[in-house]
Amino acid sequence: MVEVFKTDINNKTTAKAIIKTLKQSFPTSNFNFDLNDCDKILRTESRHNINKQIIEVLTNQGFSCEVLEE
């Protein structure tokens, strides 16, 4: 299951730290950012629906995160 999130993360250092945190919580999932996109995209690939947990992790760290609707 691939999901795309809109975030307010705007630098590579923060993105790498977020990915590290997400990998610790969801080791079988894949994550990457597209910081060049106007929505500062976080893409996730997981076998399970972990949308709520991802939003919670980012929100708890002070970032906005919402599922990007197509």
Distance bins in CASP14 RR format, pairs under 12 A and 6 or more apart:
PFRMAT RR
TARGET T0000
AUTHOR 0000-0000-0000
RMODE 2
METHOD distances of the structure
MODEL  1
1 26 0 0 0 0 0 1 0 0 0 0 0
1 28 0 0 0 0 0 1 0 0 0 0 0
1 29 0 0 0 0 1 0 0 0 0 0 0
1 30 0 0 0 0 0 1 0 0 0 0 0
1 43 0 0 0 0 0 1 0 0 0 0 0
1 44 0 0 0 0 1 0 0 0 0 0 0
1 45 1 0 0 1 0 0 0 0 0 0 0
1 46 1 0 1 0 0 0 0 0 0 0 0
1 47 1 0 0 1 0 0 0 0 0 0 0
1 48 1 0 0 1 0 0 0 0 0 0 0
1 49 1 0 0 1 0 0 0 0 0 0 0
1 50 0 0 0 0 1 0 0 0 0 0 0
1 51 0 0 0 0 1 0 0 0 0 0 0
1 54 0 0 0 0 0 1 0 0 0 0 0
1 67 0 0 0 0 0 1 0 0 0 0 0
2 29 0 0 0 0 0 1 0 0 0 0 0
2 30 0 0 0 0 1 0 0 0 0 0 0
2 31 0 0 0 0 0 1 0 0 0 0 0
2 32 0 0 0 0 0 1 0 0 0 0 0
2 41 0 0 0 0 0 1 0 0 0 0 0
2 42 0 0 0 0 0 1 0 0 0 0 0
2 43 1 0 0 1 0 0 0 0 0 0 0
2 44 1 0 0 1 0 0 0 0 0 0 0
2 45 1 0 1 0 0 0 0 0 0 0 0
2 46 0 0 0 0 1 0 0 0 0 0 0
2 47 0 0 0 0 0 1 0 0 0 0 0
2 49 0 0 0 0 0 1 0 0 0 0 0
2 50 0 0 0 0 0 1 0 0 0 0 0
2 51 0 0 0 0 0 1 0 0 0 0 0
2 67 0 0 0 0 0 1 0 0 0 0 0
2 68 0 0 0 0 0 1 0 0 0 0 0
2 70 0 0 0 0 0 1 0 0 0 0 0
3 26 0 0 0 0 0 1 0 0 0 0 0
3 29 0 0 0 0 1 0 0 0 0 0 0
3 30 0 0 0 0 0 1 0 0 0 0 0
3 31 0 0 0 0 0 1 0 0 0 0 0
3 41 0 0 0 0 0 1 0 0 0 0 0
3 42 0 0 0 0 1 0 0 0 0 0 0
3 43 1 0 0 1 0 0 0 0 0 0 0
3 44 1 0 1 0 0 0 0 0 0 0 0
3 45 0 0 0 0 1 0 0 0 0 0 0
3 46 1 0 0 1 0 0 0 0 0 0 0
3 47 0 0 0 0 0 1 0 0 0 0 0
3 48 0 0 0 0 0 1 0 0 0 0 0
3 49 0 0 0 0 1 0 0 0 0 0 0
3 50 0 0 0 0 1 0 0 0 0 0 0
3 51 1 0 1 0 0 0 0 0 0 0 0
3 52 0 0 0 0 0 1 0 0 0 0 0
3 53 0 0 0 0 0 1 0 0 0 0 0
3 54 1 0 0 1 0 0 0 0 0 0 0
3 55 0 0 0 0 0 1 0 0 0 0 0
3 65 0 0 0 0 0 1 0 0 0 0 0
3 66 0 0 0 0 0 1 0 0 0 0 0
3 67 1 0 0 1 0 0 0 0 0 0 0
3 68 0 0 0 0 1 0 0 0 0 0 0
3 69 0 0 0 0 0 1 0 0 0 0 0
3 70 0 0 0 0 0 1 0 0 0 0 0
4 31 0 0 0 0 0 1 0 0 0 0 0
4 32 0 0 0 0 0 1 0 0 0 0 0
4 33 0 0 0 0 0 1 0 0 0 0 0
4 34 0 0 0 0 1 0 0 0 0 0 0
4 37 0 0 0 0 1 0 0 0 0 0 0
4 39 0 0 0 0 1 0 0 0 0 0 0
4 40 0 0 0 0 0 1 0 0 0 0 0
4 41 1 0 1 0 0 0 0 0 0 0 0
4 42 1 0 0 1 0 0 0 0 0 0 0
4 43 1 0 1 0 0 0 0 0 0 0 0
4 44 1 0 0 1 0 0 0 0 0 0 0
4 45 0 0 0 0 0 1 0 0 0 0 0
4 51 0 0 0 0 0 1 0 0 0 0 0
4 54 0 0 0 0 0 1 0 0 0 0 0
4 65 0 0 0 0 0 1 0 0 0 0 0
4 66 0 0 0 0 0 1 0 0 0 0 0
4 67 1 0 0 1 0 0 0 0 0 0 0
4 68 1 0 1 0 0 0 0 0 0 0 0
4 69 0 0 0 0 1 0 0 0 0 0 0
4 70 0 0 0 0 1 0 0 0 0 0 0
5 18 0 0 0 0 0 1 0 0 0 0 0
5 22 0 0 0 0 0 1 0 0 0 0 0
5 31 0 0 0 0 1 0 0 0 0 0 0
5 32 0 0 0 0 0 1 0 0 0 0 0
5 33 0 0 0 0 1 0 0 0 0 0 0
5 34 0 0 0 0 0 1 0 0 0 0 0
5 37 0 0 0 0 0 1 0 0 0 0 0
5 39 0 0 0 0 1 0 0 0 0 0 0
5 40 0 0 0 0 1 0 0 0 0 0 0
5 41 1 0 0 1 0 0 0 0 0 0 0
5 42 1 0 1 0 0 0 0 0 0 0 0
5 43 1 0 0 1 0 0 0 0 0 0 0
5 44 1 0 0 1 0 0 0 0 0 0 0
5 50 0 0 0 0 0 1 0 0 0 0 0
5 51 1 0 0 1 0 0 0 0 0 0 0
5 52 0 0 0 0 0 1 0 0 0 0 0
5 53 0 0 0 0 0 1 0 0 0 0 0
5 54 1 0 0 1 0 0 0 0 0 0 0
5 55 1 0 0 1 0 0 0 0 0 0 0
5 57 0 0 0 0 0 1 0 0 0 0 0
5 58 1 0 0 1 0 0 0 0 0 0 0
5 59 0 0 0 0 0 1 0 0 0 0 0
5 63 0 0 0 0 0 1 0 0 0 0 0
5 64 0 0 0 0 1 0 0 0 0 0 0
5 65 1 0 1 0 0 0 0 0 0 0 0
5 66 1 0 0 1 0 0 0 0 0 0 0
5 67 1 0 1 0 0 0 0 0 0 0 0
5 68 1 0 0 1 0 0 0 0 0 0 0
5 69 0 0 0 0 0 1 0 0 0 0 0
6 33 0 0 0 0 0 1 0 0 0 0 0
6 34 0 0 0 0 0 1 0 0 0 0 0
6 37 0 0 0 0 1 0 0 0 0 0 0
6 38 0 0 0 0 1 0 0 0 0 0 0
6 39 1 0 1 0 0 0 0 0 0 0 0
6 40 1 0 0 1 0 0 0 0 0 0 0
6 41 1 0 0 1 0 0 0 0 0 0 0
6 42 0 0 0 0 1 0 0 0 0 0 0
6 43 0 0 0 0 0 1 0 0 0 0 0
6 54 0 0 0 0 0 1 0 0 0 0 0
6 55 0 0 0 0 0 1 0 0 0 0 0
6 58 0 0 0 0 0 1 0 0 0 0 0
6 63 0 0 0 0 0 1 0 0 0 0 0
6 64 1 0 0 1 0 0 0 0 0 0 0
6 65 1 0 0 1 0 0 0 0 0 0 0
6 66 1 0 1 0 0 0 0 0 0 0 0
6 67 1 0 0 1 0 0 0 0 0 0 0
6 68 1 0 1 0 0 0 0 0 0 0 0
6 69 0 0 0 0 1 0 0 0 0 0 0
6 70 0 0 0 0 0 1 0 0 0 0 0
7 14 0 0 0 0 1 0 0 0 0 0 0
7 15 0 0 0 0 1 0 0 0 0 0 0
7 18 0 0 0 0 1 0 0 0 0 0 0
7 19 0 0 0 0 0 1 0 0 0 0 0
7 22 0 0 0 0 0 1 0 0 0 0 0
7 31 0 0 0 0 0 1 0 0 0 0 0
7 33 1 0 0 1 0 0 0 0 0 0 0
7 34 0 0 0 0 0 1 0 0 0 0 0
7 35 0 0 0 0 1 0 0 0 0 0 0
7 37 0 0 0 0 1 0 0 0 0 0 0
7 38 0 0 0 0 0 1 0 0 0 0 0
7 39 1 0 0 1 0 0 0 0 0 0 0
7 40 1 0 1 0 0 0 0 0 0 0 0
7 41 1 0 0 1 0 0 0 0 0 0 0
7 42 1 0 1 0 0 0 0 0 0 0 0
7 43 0 0 0 0 0 1 0 0 0 0 0
7 44 0 0 0 0 0 1 0 0 0 0 0
7 54 0 0 0 0 1 0 0 0 0 0 0
7 55 0 0 0 0 1 0 0 0 0 0 0
7 57 0 0 0 0 0 1 0 0 0 0 0
7 58 1 0 0 1 0 0 0 0 0 0 0
7 59 0 0 0 0 0 1 0 0 0 0 0
7 61 0 0 0 0 0 1 0 0 0 0 0
7 62 0 0 0 0 0 1 0 0 0 0 0
7 63 1 0 1 0 0 0 0 0 0 0 0
7 64 1 0 0 1 0 0 0 0 0 0 0
7 65 1 0 1 0 0 0 0 0 0 0 0
7 66 0 0 0 0 1 0 0 0 0 0 0
7 67 0 0 0 0 0 1 0 0 0 0 0
7 68 0 0 0 0 1 0 0 0 0 0 0
8 14 0 0 0 0 1 0 0 0 0 0 0
8 15 0 0 0 0 0 1 0 0 0 0 0
8 18 0 0 0 0 0 1 0 0 0 0 0
8 33 0 0 0 0 0 1 0 0 0 0 0
8 35 0 0 0 0 0 1 0 0 0 0 0
8 38 0 0 0 0 0 1 0 0 0 0 0
8 39 0 0 0 0 1 0 0 0 0 0 0
8 40 1 0 0 1 0 0 0 0 0 0 0
8 41 0 0 0 0 0 1 0 0 0 0 0
8 42 0 0 0 0 0 1 0 0 0 0 0
8 58 0 0 0 0 1 0 0 0 0 0 0
8 59 0 0 0 0 0 1 0 0 0 0 0
8 61 0 0 0 0 0 1 0 0 0 0 0
8 62 0 0 0 0 1 0 0 0 0 0 0
8 63 1 0 1 0 0 0 0 0 0 0 0
8 64 1 0 1 0 0 0 0 0 0 0 0
8 65 0 0 0 0 1 0 0 0 0 0 0
8 66 0 0 0 0 0 1 0 0 0 0 0
9 15 1 0 1 0 0 0 0 0 0 0 0
9 16 0 0 0 0 0 1 0 0 0 0 0
9 17 0 0 0 0 1 0 0 0 0 0 0
9 18 1 0 0 1 0 0 0 0 0 0 0
9 19 0 0 0 0 0 1 0 0 0 0 0
9 21 0 0 0 0 0 1 0 0 0 0 0
9 22 0 0 0 0 0 1 0 0 0 0 0
9 31 0 0 0 0 0 1 0 0 0 0 0
9 32 0 0 0 0 0 1 0 0 0 0 0
9 33 1 0 0 1 0 0 0 0 0 0 0
9 34 0 0 0 0 0 1 0 0 0 0 0
9 35 1 0 0 1 0 0 0 0 0 0 0
9 37 0 0 0 0 0 1 0 0 0 0 0
9 39 0 0 0 0 0 1 0 0 0 0 0
9 40 1 0 1 0 0 0 0 0 0 0 0
9 41 0 0 0 0 1 0 0 0 0 0 0
9 42 1 0 0 1 0 0 0 0 0 0 0
9 57 0 0 0 0 0 1 0 0 0 0 0
9 58 1 0 0 1 0 0 0 0 0 0 0
9 61 0 0 0 0 1 0 0 0 0 0 0
9 62 0 0 0 0 1 0 0 0 0 0 0
9 63 1 0 1 0 0 0 0 0 0 0 0
9 64 0 0 0 0 1 0 0 0 0 0 0
9 65 0 0 0 0 1 0 0 0 0 0 0
10 18 0 0 0 0 0 1 0 0 0 0 0
10 33 0 0 0 0 1 0 0 0 0 0 0
10 34 0 0 0 0 0 1 0 0 0 0 0
10 35 1 0 0 1 0 0 0 0 0 0 0
10 36 0 0 0 0 0 1 0 0 0 0 0
10 37 0 0 0 0 0 1 0 0 0 0 0
10 38 0 0 0 0 0 1 0 0 0 0 0
10 39 0 0 0 0 0 1 0 0 0 0 0
10 40 1 0 1 0 0 0 0 0 0 0 0
10 41 0 0 0 0 0 1 0 0 0 0 0
10 63 0 0 0 0 1 0 0 0 0 0 0
10 64 0 0 0 0 0 1 0 0 0 0 0
11 17 0 0 0 0 1 0 0 0 0 0 0
11 18 0 0 0 0 0 1 0 0 0 0 0
11 33 0 0 0 0 1 0 0 0 0 0 0
11 35 1 0 0 1 0 0 0 0 0 0 0
11 40 0 0 0 0 1 0 0 0 0 0 0
11 63 0 0 0 0 0 1 0 0 0 0 0
12 18 0 0 0 0 0 1 0 0 0 0 0
12 19 0 0 0 0 0 1 0 0 0 0 0
12 32 0 0 0 0 0 1 0 0 0 0 0
12 33 0 0 0 0 1 0 0 0 0 0 0
12 34 0 0 0 0 0 1 0 0 0 0 0
12 35 1 0 0 1 0 0 0 0 0 0 0
12 36 0 0 0 0 0 1 0 0 0 0 0
12 40 0 0 0 0 0 1 0 0 0 0 0
13 19 0 0 0 0 0 1 0 0 0 0 0
13 20 0 0 0 0 0 1 0 0 0 0 0
13 33 0 0 0 0 0 1 0 0 0 0 0
13 35 0 0 0 0 0 1 0 0 0 0 0
14 20 0 0 0 0 0 1 0 0 0 0 0
14 21 0 0 0 0 0 1 0 0 0 0 0
14 33 0 0 0 0 1 0 0 0 0 0 0
14 35 0 0 0 0 1 0 0 0 0 0 0
14 40 0 0 0 0 0 1 0 0 0 0 0
14 42 0 0 0 0 0 1 0 0 0 0 0
14 58 0 0 0 0 0 1 0 0 0 0 0
14 61 0 0 0 0 1 0 0 0 0 0 0
14 62 0 0 0 0 0 1 0 0 0 0 0
14 63 0 0 0 0 1 0 0 0 0 0 0
15 21 0 0 0 0 0 1 0 0 0 0 0
15 22 0 0 0 0 0 1 0 0 0 0 0
15 31 0 0 0 0 1 0 0 0 0 0 0
15 32 0 0 0 0 1 0 0 0 0 0 0
15 33 1 0 1 0 0 0 0 0 0 0 0
15 34 0 0 0 0 1 0 0 0 0 0 0
15 35 1 0 0 1 0 0 0 0 0 0 0
15 36 0 0 0 0 0 1 0 0 0 0 0
15 40 0 0 0 0 1 0 0 0 0 0 0
15 41 0 0 0 0 0 1 0 0 0 0 0
15 42 0 0 0 0 1 0 0 0 0 0 0
15 43 0 0 0 0 0 1 0 0 0 0 0
15 58 0 0 0 0 0 1 0 0 0 0 0
15 61 0 0 0 0 0 1 0 0 0 0 0
15 63 0 0 0 0 0 1 0 0 0 0 0
16 22 0 0 0 0 0 1 0 0 0 0 0
16 23 0 0 0 0 0 1 0 0 0 0 0
16 31 0 0 0 0 0 1 0 0 0 0 0
16 32 0 0 0 0 0 1 0 0 0 0 0
16 33 0 0 0 0 1 0 0 0 0 0 0
16 35 0 0 0 0 0 1 0 0 0 0 0
17 23 0 0 0 0 0 1 0 0 0 0 0
17 24 0 0 0 0 0 1 0 0 0 0 0
17 31 0 0 0 0 0 1 0 0 0 0 0
17 33 0 0 0 0 0 1 0 0 0 0 0
17 57 0 0 0 0 0 1 0 0 0 0 0
17 58 0 0 0 0 0 1 0 0 0 0 0
17 61 0 0 0 0 1 0 0 0 0 0 0
17 63 0 0 0 0 0 1 0 0 0 0 0
18 24 0 0 0 0 0 1 0 0 0 0 0
18 25 0 0 0 0 0 1 0 0 0 0 0
18 31 1 0 0 1 0 0 0 0 0 0 0
18 32 0 0 0 0 0 1 0 0 0 0 0
18 33 1 0 0 1 0 0 0 0 0 0 0
18 35 0 0 0 0 0 1 0 0 0 0 0
18 40 0 0 0 0 0 1 0 0 0 0 0
18 42 1 0 0 1 0 0 0 0 0 0 0
18 44 0 0 0 0 0 1 0 0 0 0 0
18 54 0 0 0 0 1 0 0 0 0 0 0
18 57 1 0 0 1 0 0 0 0 0 0 0
18 58 1 0 0 1 0 0 0 0 0 0 0
18 59 0 0 0 0 0 1 0 0 0 0 0
18 60 0 0 0 0 0 1 0 0 0 0 0
18 61 1 0 0 1 0 0 0 0 0 0 0
18 62 0 0 0 0 0 1 0 0 0 0 0
18 63 1 0 0 1 0 0 0 0 0 0 0
18 65 0 0 0 0 1 0 0 0 0 0 0
19 25 0 0 0 0 0 1 0 0 0 0 0
19 26 0 0 0 0 0 1 0 0 0 0 0
19 29 0 0 0 0 0 1 0 0 0 0 0
19 30 0 0 0 0 1 0 0 0 0 0 0
19 31 1 0 1 0 0 0 0 0 0 0 0
19 32 1 0 0 1 0 0 0 0 0 0 0
19 33 1 0 0 1 0 0 0 0 0 0 0
19 35 0 0 0 0 0 1 0 0 0 0 0
19 42 0 0 0 0 1 0 0 0 0 0 0
19 43 0 0 0 0 0 1 0 0 0 0 0
19 44 0 0 0 0 0 1 0 0 0 0 0
19 54 0 0 0 0 0 1 0 0 0 0 0
19 57 0 0 0 0 0 1 0 0 0 0 0
19 58 0 0 0 0 0 1 0 0 0 0 0
20 26 0 0 0 0 0 1 0 0 0 0 0
20 27 0 0 0 0 0 1 0 0 0 0 0
20 31 0 0 0 0 1 0 0 0 0 0 0
20 57 0 0 0 0 0 1 0 0 0 0 0
20 61 0 0 0 0 0 1 0 0 0 0 0
21 27 0 0 0 0 0 1 0 0 0 0 0
21 31 0 0 0 0 1 0 0 0 0 0 0
21 42 0 0 0 0 0 1 0 0 0 0 0
21 53 0 0 0 0 0 1 0 0 0 0 0
21 54 0 0 0 0 0 1 0 0 0 0 0
21 56 0 0 0 0 0 1 0 0 0 0 0
21 57 1 0 0 1 0 0 0 0 0 0 0
21 58 0 0 0 0 1 0 0 0 0 0 0
21 60 0 0 0 0 1 0 0 0 0 0 0
21 61 1 0 0 1 0 0 0 0 0 0 0
21 63 0 0 0 0 0 1 0 0 0 0 0
22 28 0 0 0 0 0 1 0 0 0 0 0
22 29 1 0 0 1 0 0 0 0 0 0 0
22 30 0 0 0 0 1 0 0 0 0 0 0
22 31 1 0 1 0 0 0 0 0 0 0 0
22 32 0 0 0 0 0 1 0 0 0 0 0
22 33 0 0 0 0 0 1 0 0 0 0 0
22 42 0 0 0 0 1 0 0 0 0 0 0
22 43 0 0 0 0 0 1 0 0 0 0 0
22 44 1 0 0 1 0 0 0 0 0 0 0
22 45 0 0 0 0 0 1 0 0 0 0 0
22 46 0 0 0 0 1 0 0 0 0 0 0
22 50 0 0 0 0 1 0 0 0 0 0 0
22 53 0 0 0 0 1 0 0 0 0 0 0
22 54 1 0 0 1 0 0 0 0 0 0 0
22 55 0 0 0 0 0 1 0 0 0 0 0
22 56 0 0 0 0 0 1 0 0 0 0 0
22 57 1 0 0 1 0 0 0 0 0 0 0
22 58 0 0 0 0 1 0 0 0 0 0 0
22 60 0 0 0 0 0 1 0 0 0 0 0
22 61 0 0 0 0 0 1 0 0 0 0 0
22 63 0 0 0 0 0 1 0 0 0 0 0
22 65 0 0 0 0 0 1 0 0 0 0 0
23 29 1 0 0 1 0 0 0 0 0 0 0
23 30 0 0 0 0 1 0 0 0 0 0 0
23 31 1 0 0 1 0 0 0 0 0 0 0
23 32 0 0 0 0 0 1 0 0 0 0 0
23 44 0 0 0 0 0 1 0 0 0 0 0
23 46 0 0 0 0 0 1 0 0 0 0 0
23 54 0 0 0 0 0 1 0 0 0 0 0
23 57 0 0 0 0 0 1 0 0 0 0 0
24 31 0 0 0 0 0 1 0 0 0 0 0
24 57 0 0 0 0 1 0 0 0 0 0 0
25 31 0 0 0 0 0 1 0 0 0 0 0
25 44 0 0 0 0 0 1 0 0 0 0 0
25 46 0 0 0 0 0 1 0 0 0 0 0
25 50 0 0 0 0 1 0 0 0 0 0 0
25 53 1 0 0 1 0 0 0 0 0 0 0
25 54 0 0 0 0 1 0 0 0 0 0 0
25 56 0 0 0 0 1 0 0 0 0 0 0
25 57 1 0 0 1 0 0 0 0 0 0 0
25 58 0 0 0 0 0 1 0 0 0 0 0
25 60 0 0 0 0 0 1 0 0 0 0 0
25 61 0 0 0 0 0 1 0 0 0 0 0
26 44 0 0 0 0 1 0 0 0 0 0 0
26 45 0 0 0 0 0 1 0 0 0 0 0
26 46 1 0 0 1 0 0 0 0 0 0 0
26 47 0 0 0 0 1 0 0 0 0 0 0
26 48 0 0 0 0 1 0 0 0 0 0 0
26 49 0 0 0 0 0 1 0 0 0 0 0
26 50 1 0 1 0 0 0 0 0 0 0 0
26 51 0 0 0 0 0 1 0 0 0 0 0
26 53 1 0 0 1 0 0 0 0 0 0 0
26 54 0 0 0 0 1 0 0 0 0 0 0
26 56 0 0 0 0 0 1 0 0 0 0 0
26 57 0 0 0 0 1 0 0 0 0 0 0
27 46 0 0 0 0 0 1 0 0 0 0 0
27 47 0 0 0 0 0 1 0 0 0 0 0
27 50 0 0 0 0 0 1 0 0 0 0 0
28 44 0 0 0 0 0 1 0 0 0 0 0
28 45 0 0 0 0 1 0 0 0 0 0 0
28 46 1 0 0 1 0 0 0 0 0 0 0
28 47 1 0 0 1 0 0 0 0 0 0 0
28 48 0 0 0 0 1 0 0 0 0 0 0
28 50 0 0 0 0 0 1 0 0 0 0 0
29 42 0 0 0 0 0 1 0 0 0 0 0
29 43 0 0 0 0 0 1 0 0 0 0 0
29 44 1 0 0 1 0 0 0 0 0 0 0
29 45 1 0 0 1 0 0 0 0 0 0 0
29 46 1 1 0 0 0 0 0 0 0 0 0
29 47 1 0 0 1 0 0 0 0 0 0 0
29 48 0 0 0 0 1 0 0 0 0 0 0
29 49 0 0 0 0 0 1 0 0 0 0 0
29 50 1 0 0 1 0 0 0 0 0 0 0
29 51 0 0 0 0 0 1 0 0 0 0 0
29 53 0 0 0 0 0 1 0 0 0 0 0
29 54 0 0 0 0 1 0 0 0 0 0 0
29 57 0 0 0 0 0 1 0 0 0 0 0
30 42 0 0 0 0 0 1 0 0 0 0 0
30 43 0 0 0 0 1 0 0 0 0 0 0
30 44 1 0 0 1 0 0 0 0 0 0 0
30 45 1 0 1 0 0 0 0 0 0 0 0
30 46 1 0 0 1 0 0 0 0 0 0 0
30 47 0 0 0 0 0 1 0 0 0 0 0
30 50 0 0 0 0 0 1 0 0 0 0 0
31 41 0 0 0 0 0 1 0 0 0 0 0
31 42 1 0 0 1 0 0 0 0 0 0 0
31 43 1 0 0 1 0 0 0 0 0 0 0
31 44 1 0 1 0 0 0 0 0 0 0 0
31 45 1 0 0 1 0 0 0 0 0 0 0
31 46 0 0 0 0 1 0 0 0 0 0 0
31 50 0 0 0 0 0 1 0 0 0 0 0
31 54 0 0 0 0 1 0 0 0 0 0 0
31 57 0 0 0 0 0 1 0 0 0 0 0
31 58 0 0 0 0 0 1 0 0 0 0 0
31 65 0 0 0 0 0 1 0 0 0 0 0
32 41 0 0 0 0 1 0 0 0 0 0 0
32 42 1 0 0 1 0 0 0 0 0 0 0
32 43 1 0 1 0 0 0 0 0 0 0 0
32 44 0 0 0 0 1 0 0 0 0 0 0
32 45 0 0 0 0 1 0 0 0 0 0 0
33 39 0 0 0 0 0 1 0 0 0 0 0
33 40 1 0 0 1 0 0 0 0 0 0 0
33 41 1 0 0 1 0 0 0 0 0 0 0
33 42 1 0 1 0 0 0 0 0 0 0 0
33 43 1 0 0 1 0 0 0 0 0 0 0
33 44 0 0 0 0 0 1 0 0 0 0 0
33 58 0 0 0 0 0 1 0 0 0 0 0
33 63 0 0 0 0 0 1 0 0 0 0 0
33 65 0 0 0 0 0 1 0 0 0 0 0
34 40 1 0 0 1 0 0 0 0 0 0 0
34 41 1 0 1 0 0 0 0 0 0 0 0
34 42 0 0 0 0 1 0 0 0 0 0 0
34 43 1 0 0 1 0 0 0 0 0 0 0
34 68 0 0 0 0 0 1 0 0 0 0 0
35 41 0 0 0 0 1 0 0 0 0 0 0
35 42 0 0 0 0 1 0 0 0 0 0 0
35 43 0 0 0 0 0 1 0 0 0 0 0
37 43 0 0 0 0 1 0 0 0 0 0 0
37 68 0 0 0 0 1 0 0 0 0 0 0
38 68 0 0 0 0 0 1 0 0 0 0 0
39 64 0 0 0 0 0 1 0 0 0 0 0
39 65 0 0 0 0 0 1 0 0 0 0 0
39 66 0 0 0 0 1 0 0 0 0 0 0
39 67 0 0 0 0 0 1 0 0 0 0 0
39 68 1 0 0 1 0 0 0 0 0 0 0
39 69 0 0 0 0 0 1 0 0 0 0 0
39 70 0 0 0 0 0 1 0 0 0 0 0
40 58 0 0 0 0 0 1 0 0 0 0 0
40 63 0 0 0 0 1 0 0 0 0 0 0
40 64 0 0 0 0 1 0 0 0 0 0 0
40 65 0 0 0 0 1 0 0 0 0 0 0
40 66 0 0 0 0 0 1 0 0 0 0 0
40 68 0 0 0 0 0 1 0 0 0 0 0
41 65 0 0 0 0 0 1 0 0 0 0 0
41 66 0 0 0 0 0 1 0 0 0 0 0
41 67 0 0 0 0 0 1 0 0 0 0 0
41 68 1 0 0 1 0 0 0 0 0 0 0
42 50 0 0 0 0 0 1 0 0 0 0 0
42 51 0 0 0 0 0 1 0 0 0 0 0
42 54 1 0 0 1 0 0 0 0 0 0 0
42 55 0 0 0 0 0 1 0 0 0 0 0
42 57 0 0 0 0 0 1 0 0 0 0 0
42 58 1 0 0 1 0 0 0 0 0 0 0
42 63 0 0 0 0 1 0 0 0 0 0 0
42 64 0 0 0 0 0 1 0 0 0 0 0
42 65 1 0 0 1 0 0 0 0 0 0 0
42 66 0 0 0 0 0 1 0 0 0 0 0
42 67 0 0 0 0 0 1 0 0 0 0 0
42 68 0 0 0 0 1 0 0 0 0 0 0
43 54 0 0 0 0 0 1 0 0 0 0 0
43 67 0 0 0 0 0 1 0 0 0 0 0
43 68 0 0 0 0 1 0 0 0 0 0 0
44 50 1 0 0 1 0 0 0 0 0 0 0
44 51 0 0 0 0 1 0 0 0 0 0 0
44 53 0 0 0 0 0 1 0 0 0 0 0
44 54 1 0 0 1 0 0 0 0 0 0 0
44 55 0 0 0 0 0 1 0 0 0 0 0
44 57 0 0 0 0 0 1 0 0 0 0 0
44 58 0 0 0 0 0 1 0 0 0 0 0
44 65 0 0 0 0 0 1 0 0 0 0 0
44 67 0 0 0 0 0 1 0 0 0 0 0
44 68 0 0 0 0 0 1 0 0 0 0 0
45 54 0 0 0 0 0 1 0 0 0 0 0
46 53 0 0 0 0 1 0 0 0 0 0 0
46 54 0 0 0 0 1 0 0 0 0 0 0
48 54 0 0 0 0 0 1 0 0 0 0 0
49 55 0 0 0 0 0 1 0 0 0 0 0
49 67 0 0 0 0 0 1 0 0 0 0 0
50 56 0 0 0 0 1 0 0 0 0 0 0
50 57 0 0 0 0 1 0 0 0 0 0 0
50 58 0 0 0 0 0 1 0 0 0 0 0
50 67 0 0 0 0 0 1 0 0 0 0 0
51 57 0 0 0 0 0 1 0 0 0 0 0
51 58 0 0 0 0 0 1 0 0 0 0 0
51 65 0 0 0 0 1 0 0 0 0 0 0
51 66 0 0 0 0 1 0 0 0 0 0 0
51 67 1 0 1 0 0 0 0 0 0 0 0
51 68 0 0 0 0 0 1 0 0 0 0 0
52 58 0 0 0 0 0 1 0 0 0 0 0
52 59 0 0 0 0 0 1 0 0 0 0 0
52 65 0 0 0 0 0 1 0 0 0 0 0
52 66 0 0 0 0 0 1 0 0 0 0 0
52 67 0 0 0 0 1 0 0 0 0 0 0
53 59 0 0 0 0 0 1 0 0 0 0 0
53 60 0 0 0 0 0 1 0 0 0 0 0
53 65 0 0 0 0 0 1 0 0 0 0 0
54 60 0 0 0 0 0 1 0 0 0 0 0
54 61 0 0 0 0 0 1 0 0 0 0 0
54 63 0 0 0 0 0 1 0 0 0 0 0
54 65 1 0 0 1 0 0 0 0 0 0 0
54 66 0 0 0 0 0 1 0 0 0 0 0
54 67 0 0 0 0 1 0 0 0 0 0 0
55 61 0 0 0 0 0 1 0 0 0 0 0
55 62 0 0 0 0 0 1 0 0 0 0 0
55 63 0 0 0 0 1 0 0 0 0 0 0
55 64 0 0 0 0 1 0 0 0 0 0 0
55 65 1 0 1 0 0 0 0 0 0 0 0
55 66 1 0 0 1 0 0 0 0 0 0 0
55 67 1 0 0 1 0 0 0 0 0 0 0
55 68 0 0 0 0 0 1 0 0 0 0 0
56 62 0 0 0 0 0 1 0 0 0 0 0
56 63 0 0 0 0 0 1 0 0 0 0 0
56 65 0 0 0 0 1 0 0 0 0 0 0
57 63 0 0 0 0 1 0 0 0 0 0 0
57 65 0 0 0 0 1 0 0 0 0 0 0
58 64 1 0 0 1 0 0 0 0 0 0 0
58 65 1 1 0 0 0 0 0 0 0 0 0
58 66 0 0 0 0 1 0 0 0 0 0 0
58 67 0 0 0 0 0 1 0 0 0 0 0
59 65 1 0 0 1 0 0 0 0 0 0 0
59 66 0 0 0 0 1 0 0 0 0 0 0
END
